[in-house]
Amino acid sequence: MTTPSSSGPSRAPWREVLDSHLSQTSDHEFTIGTIGRDDQNRPVPRVRTCGFRGFFPELTLHPSGAKDMEQQVEDGGNPSLYESDLFTLTTDVRMEKLAQLELSSQEIEAVFWLKDLNAQWRIKGKAFAIGNPLGETDTQEKWARSAVQKGLRVKDDGNADTSGKEKWSWEKAVTKYFANHSPFMRGSFRNPPPGQPRSQEPSDPRLKMAQKVTDLHDPVARANFRVVVIQPEEVERLDLTNPEDVRRWKWTLEGNGDHSSGDNWVETELWP
Ligand SMILES: Cc1cc2nc3c(=O)[nH]c(=O)nc-3n(C[C@H](O)[C@H](O)[C@H](O)COP(=O)(O)O)c2cc1C
């Protein structure tokens, strides 16, 4: 890919606290809100639970996923080079959320309620789906990758493998997210179409329940698999630890708002 021109945007000021919170709890689901349309084409809110998959493109694989990457992907995957403040989730292209994003200027809101920490985190921004196996010949994929790319920065922890820049690819990045799922979960991307009546047998015999996928490049599953990357524009933390002094902070991204290198997070403490 064309590499970020500079080291990219600096690390968001809310990351340290959020990372610390997430490391103290095993609940890594968040609620994802999008804008749908009812049958009279009026805008309506739509929400659902999704698993949070960390900040793009960093992901620590479980041992069997790591082994699959070693055996099936060139160099075992990408060099450790980039990091970002972009939230990720994975989804099936056949579900409703992606079409809703397309119809609403990519607007998304996500919320974590971390009960053990008395903390609510709300993230407002735009989301882009990557992982179309057609790659950049698909204009939507090309556009989504370029949006995500603006938020990437070269790791500054001294471990960045800058010699491997030419070896870094979007395909390997997405494949790692697919590898992160168990063979059974990977098989869900070969399920009959989500949300359609169970009475309707799929015409494609390859679409069945309870399949196990060990091939990281399984063409049927990968055609449906996407990584959704959220570009946060506003992050809000609500701290309910002390009921007598509830605290609330908001961070707003100022500048272009697309995480390019001039953008700046501005912190404001709010009345709760
Ligand atoms: C605990 C839990 C985790 C889930 N994780 C995901 C996920 O990571 N991605 C996803 O697309 N759906 C996930 N789902 C299913 C969604 O909540 C939802 O049913 C599905 O995405 C279809 O929604 P849509 O058609 O509105 O897109 C999860 C559900 C639960 C209960």
PDBQT file of the ligand as one rigid body, heavy atoms in Angstrom, charges set to zero:
ROOT
HETATM    1  C1  LIG A 301     -22.611 -11.431  22.620  1.00  0.00    +0.000 C 
HETATM    2  C2  LIG A 301     -22.900 -11.155  21.160  1.00  0.00    +0.000 A 
HETATM    3  C3  LIG A 301     -21.836 -10.868  20.310  1.00  0.00    +0.000 A 
HETATM    4  C4  LIG A 301     -22.096 -10.607  18.954  1.00  0.00    +0.000 A 
HETATM    5  N1  LIG A 301     -21.046 -10.294  18.149  1.00  0.00    +0.000 NA
HETATM    6  C5  LIG A 301     -21.281  -9.914  16.869  1.00  0.00    +0.000 A 
HETATM    7  C6  LIG A 301     -20.226  -9.435  16.047  1.00  0.00    +0.000 A 
HETATM    8  O1  LIG A 301     -19.054  -9.328  16.473  1.00  0.00    +0.000 OA
HETATM    9  N2  LIG A 301     -20.529  -9.076  14.775  1.00  0.00    +0.000 N 
HETATM   10  C7  LIG A 301     -21.797  -9.146  14.273  1.00  0.00    +0.000 A 
HETATM   11  O2  LIG A 301     -22.000  -8.798  13.115  1.00  0.00    +0.000 OA
HETATM   12  N3  LIG A 301     -22.807  -9.598  15.015  1.00  0.00    +0.000 NA
HETATM   13  C8  LIG A 301     -22.597  -9.977  16.317  1.00  0.00    +0.000 A 
HETATM   14  N4  LIG A 301     -23.633 -10.405  17.091  1.00  0.00    +0.000 N 
HETATM   15  C9  LIG A 301     -24.972 -10.528  16.491  1.00  0.00    +0.000 C 
HETATM   16  C10 LIG A 301     -25.624  -9.136  16.402  1.00  0.00    +0.000 C 
HETATM   17  O3  LIG A 301     -26.049  -8.709  17.667  1.00  0.00    +0.000 OA
HETATM   18  C11 LIG A 301     -26.774  -9.099  15.386  1.00  0.00    +0.000 C 
HETATM   19  O4  LIG A 301     -27.734 -10.066  15.717  1.00  0.00    +0.000 OA
HETATM   20  C12 LIG A 301     -26.295  -9.308  13.959  1.00  0.00    +0.000 C 
HETATM   21  O5  LIG A 301     -25.100  -8.577  13.731  1.00  0.00    +0.000 OA
HETATM   22  C13 LIG A 301     -27.329  -8.892  12.902  1.00  0.00    +0.000 C 
HETATM   23  O6  LIG A 301     -27.582  -7.517  13.019  1.00  0.00    +0.000 OA
HETATM   24  P1  LIG A 301     -27.869  -6.542  11.761  1.00  0.00    +0.000 P 
HETATM   25  O7  LIG A 301     -28.651  -7.329  10.756  1.00  0.00    +0.000 OA
HETATM   26  O8  LIG A 301     -28.626  -5.404  12.360  1.00  0.00    +0.000 OA
HETATM   27  O9  LIG A 301     -26.565  -6.114  11.191  1.00  0.00    +0.000 OA
HETATM   28  C14 LIG A 301     -23.416 -10.667  18.448  1.00  0.00    +0.000 A 
HETATM   29  C15 LIG A 301     -24.464 -10.942  19.328  1.00  0.00    +0.000 A 
HETATM   30  C16 LIG A 301     -24.223 -11.178  20.658  1.00  0.00    +0.000 A 
HETATM   31  C17 LIG A 301     -25.377 -11.445  21.583  1.00  0.00    +0.000 C 
ENDROOT
TORSDOF 0
